[in-house]
Amino acid sequence: MRLQRLDILRGTAIVLMVVFHLNYSLVNIFGIESLNFSELLWYILGKIAALGFMTIAGISFSLAEKKYGKNIWEKYWKYAFVL
């Protein structure tokens, strides 16, 4: 059973991270200032995206641990090895 709210929050965090890193690359690597609205805005956006993603990952792991019990570590080590 999937939790749609958690998936929406995860997707939002990923989109925020992609937008933040796109802006960072354009400004700091290529010198293009097209999306550079305010440095404070981008700083806050980056922090919100990172904290949101880490929080959602922790919630997801907690829910998976409740579902799978002690076998969760075997499953995640297998995924980590594949990655």
C-alpha positions in Angstrom: 0.0 0.0 0.0 1.5 3.3 -1.1 1.0 6.6 0.8 0.1 9.2 -1.8 0.9 12.1 0.4 4.4 10.8 1.1 5.0 10.2 -2.6 3.8 13.7 -3.4 6.2 15.1 -0.7 9.0 13.0 -2.0 8.4 14.1 -5.6 8.2 17.8 -4.5 11.5 17.4 -2.6 13.2 15.9 -5.7 11.9 18.7 -8.0 13.1 21.3 -5.5 16.5 19.7 -5.4 16.7 19.5 -9.2 15.7 23.1 -9.6 18.2 24.2 -6.9 21.1 22.3 -8.5 20.2 23.5 -12.0 20.3 27.1 -10.8 23.6 26.4 -8.9 25.2 24.9 -12.0 24.0 27.7 -14.3 25.2 30.5 -12.0 28.4 29.0 -10.5 29.7 26.8 -13.3 28.4 28.4 -16.5 28.0 32.1 -15.3 24.4 32.4 -16.5 22.4 34.6 -14.2 18.9 33.9 -15.7 17.4 32.2 -12.7 19.4 34.1 -10.1 16.5 35.9 -8.3 18.0 36.2 -4.8 20.8 34.3 -3.2 18.9 34.1 0.1 15.9 32.5 -1.8 18.1 29.9 -3.4 19.9 29.2 -0.1 16.6 28.7 1.7 15.2 26.6 -1.1 18.2 24.3 -1.1 18.0 23.8 2.7 14.2 23.1 2.5 14.8 20.6 -0.3 17.6 18.8 1.6 15.9 18.7 5.0 12.6 17.6 3.4 14.3 14.8 1.4 16.1 13.5 4.5 13.0 13.7 6.6 10.9 11.9 4.0 13.6 9.2 3.7 13.6 8.7 7.4 9.8 8.4 7.5 9.9 5.9 4.6 12.6 3.8 6.3 10.6 3.8 9.6 7.4 2.7 7.7 9.4 0.0 5.9 10.9 -1.2 9.2 7.4 -1.6 10.6 6.3 -3.5 7.6 9.3 -5.8 7.2 10.7 -6.0 10.7 14.2 -7.3 11.2 14.5 -8.3 7.5 14.6 -4.7 6.4 18.4 -4.6 6.8 18.9 -7.5 4.5 16.7 -5.8 1.9 18.5 -2.5 2.1 22.0 -4.0 2.0 20.9 -5.9 -1.1 19.7 -2.6 -2.7 22.8 -0.8 -1.6 25.0 -3.4 -3.2 23.1 -3.3 -6.5 23.4 0.5 -6.6 
